[in-house]
Amino acid sequence: MRIARFTAEDQLFYGRVDGEEGQETLTVLAGDPFYAGINPVDKTYSMDDVRLVAPIIPRSKVVAVARNWNDHAAELGNDAPTSPQFFLKPNTSVVGPGDPVTLPDASEEVSFEAELAVVIGRMCKSVPVERVPEVIFGYTCGNDLTARDLQRTDLQWTRAKGFDGACPLGPWIETDLDTEDLSIRSWVDGDLKQDGTTRDMTFGVAELISQISDAFTLLPGDVILTGTPAGVGIVDDGQEVEIEIQGIGSLTNRMRRA
């Protein structure tokens, strides 16, 4: 099931996405599905008549995983970690599909990173690996935009990873997905840049969420970014980044300089 967040007739809704690609409709849900459940009402919209926004604004945090593909760690001159490495992005970094991203004035080297994003569905702490599926609401596409020059000069990554717009998410949340071997690809202005699979992640989704939940209590709507394959690169004013994950769809955002 695909769950979107959208605006129509000057109102904000959650909706169930139905139909084939190019012919989607949205059935409005009663209330917030993270707290009220998925309860459709008798009101639908054509995709052409709505504006999709970020499918979730995390209640508290985005937790991201560093260097979770050996080939990506190597391309940046880093060793692969022997245990999962985490950092935080604020919820103010989240933007939605089609939203422009204003690149920060402090950086001349902003890089894209295509990532599978996991959306948490219930409050949880210290979740055993075998019970991780119970706490997942679904999955979406993410872009862990990173100011590489700030990442090199700062002692920690908050500025480099947390600027406004640094976490595009979308286009919707897919609630039923096997994450063992999903294609993850990215394009810049139509040129293929990344072409990986979740099969090559150093640490899988269940192990990541179990270990993250040992460190932090996770709340409904929190987002986990699971790392990126090799092929990342710098983007600049006017360039368009598209991220596609098998079984979910594609997320596109255009970069701009203020």
N, C-alpha and C positions, 0 to 999 in steps of 0.2 A: 504494500500500500504506500502511496506517495502522499505526503502531507506538506502543503505549502502555506505560506503566510503572504497575504496580498492585500492591496487596497482596491476598492471599487466604490463608486458613488460617495467619495469622501469618508469612507469608513475602512477600518482595518479588520480583516477576518483571518481565521485559519480555515483551510479548506482541503478536502480530499480531491486529488487530481485523478481524473478518469480519462480514458480514451487513448488512442494511438498518437504517436508523435505527429505534431502538426494539426491535430484535431482534438486537443485536450479541452476538457471542461473542468470547472471547479465547483464542487458541492460544499456549501458553507457548513462549518461545524459549530455546534452550540458551545460557546465558551472556549477556554484554553485546554487543548487536549492533554497537556502535561499534568493537569490537575482535575479536569472534568471528564477525561476519557474522550474517545473518538465517537462523537454523537452527531451524525449528519442531520441537517434540517432540510425543509422543502424549499431550497433556494439555490440556484446554480448560476454560474457565469461562464461565458466563453473566455478562453485564455486571451483572446484578442481584446477583451473589454476590461482587463485588469492589469495592474502593475505588480509583479512579484517583488517582494522585499526579502531581506534575509530571513530564512525559514525559522531562525531562532536568534534572539538576543540573549546570550547566557545570563542566567540569574546571578552568577557570581564570578565565573572565570572561564577562560580558555586555557587548557593545559596542553602544551605542545611538547613533542618528543624530538630531541636533537640526534642527528646522525644515525637514523634507524635503517639506513641502507648503506652497506659497506662501500658501494661504488660512489655514492654521494659524499661520504666522509673522505674518500680518497681524492676526489676531484678538488676538494678544498684544502688538501694537504693535511688532513687529520686522521688519526688512528680511529678505528672502529671501537666504540665503547664496549666494555665487558658487562655492563648492566645498563638498563634504560636511564637516559638523562632527560630531565624535565625542565621546562621554564614556563612562565606565565605570560599571557597576553591579556590586556584589559578588555572588558566587553565593549569599550568605546572604540576598539580597533575593528569591530565587525561592520561590514557593509554587505549589501545584497547583490543579486545578479543584475547586471546592467548598470550598476552604480559606478560613477567615475571615482577614481582614486587619486587624490591630490598628493603628489610625492612631497616628502618633507624638504623644506629649504636647506636643512642641515646636512643633507646627503646628496651625493652625485652618483651613487652606486646602489640603486634599489634593485633587488633580484626577486624573481618569481620562484615559487616552490609549490608544485602541485601535490596535494595531500588528501588522503581519505580522512574525513572528519567523522568522529563518532559522537552522537548526541545521547547524553545520559537521560534516563526516564524516571529515575526514582532516587531518593536520598540513600546514600550507601557509604559504607566504611569497611575497609579491610575485606574486600570481596574475594572469596576463593576463586581460582581460575575456572573451575567447573560451573560456578554460579554466575559468571559474568553476563551471559545472555539474558539473565533475569533483570539486569539493571540498564540495558540498552534500549533506548526508544527507537533509534534508527541511525541512518548514515547520510552524509551529504558530501559535496565537493568543497574543498578548502584551498586557499592560496595563502601560504605563510610568507607574505612579503617581508623582505629583510633588507635593511640598509647595511650593506657589507662594510662600507668605510667606518660607520659608527660601531659596527660589531668588532672591528679590528682595534679601534682606539679606546673604547669604553671597557671598564673592568667587568661589566655584566651587560646583558643583552636587552634591557628594558627599553631604551630608546630605539635600538636597532630593530626590534621586533614588535614594539607596542604602539607605534604612532597611529594616529587616526587613519582608518582605512587599511591597516596592515593585515586584516583578516577577512577578505571576501569569503562568503559562504553561500551555497545555493546549488541548483535552483530550488530544490525542495528536499525533504527528508524521505528517504526510502526506508520503510520499517522492516522489510524482509529481505535480507541479503546475506549470501555466503561470502565472507571476506577472505577466503583462503587463497584465491588466485584471480584477483581482479586486475584488469588492465587500467593503468593510470597514465594519461598522456597530457601533454601541454603543447600549445602553439603560441607563437608571437607573430602577429600580423599574418597568420595563415601558415607559417613555417613551423614544422614539427621540431620541438626542442627536447621533450622528455617522452620516453616510451618504456615504462616499467610495469611491474606486476607486484601485487602484494605478497606473492609467493617468496619474493626475495627480501622481504623485511627481516631485519635481524631479530626483532621481537614482535610477535603477532599481537593481534588486537586483544585477545583475552589476557595474555600475560601483561601487556601494558596497563590495561584498566585495573587489573588486580593490584599491580605494584603502585600505580598512581593513587588508588583508594587506600593503600596503606599510609601514604604520605598526607593526603588531604581527604576530608569528607567531601564527597561529590553530591551535588544538588541537581534536581530536575532541570534540564536545559543547559547544564554545563557541557562544554564541547572539548573533545580530545582530538588534537591534530597528531597523526601517527607517523609523520616523517615523509621524506620525499626521495624519489629516485634521482639518479645522476642526470645531468643536462641542464641544470639551472643556469640562468644568465641575467644580464642587466637589461632593464627596460627604462624607457624615458618618455618624454612628453608625446602624447598622441598615439602611442603604441597600444595595441589590444592584446590581452592575454586571455586565452581560452583553455580551460581545464576540463577534461572529460574522464569520467570514471565509469567503467563498465557496470551496468545495472542501475546506475543513478541518472546520469545525464551530463549536461555540460554547464559550466559557469564561465561567463565572459565579463570582463571589466576592462575599461580603457583608462590608461594612465594619463595624468596631466600635471603640468607645472603651474603653480599659482601665478 
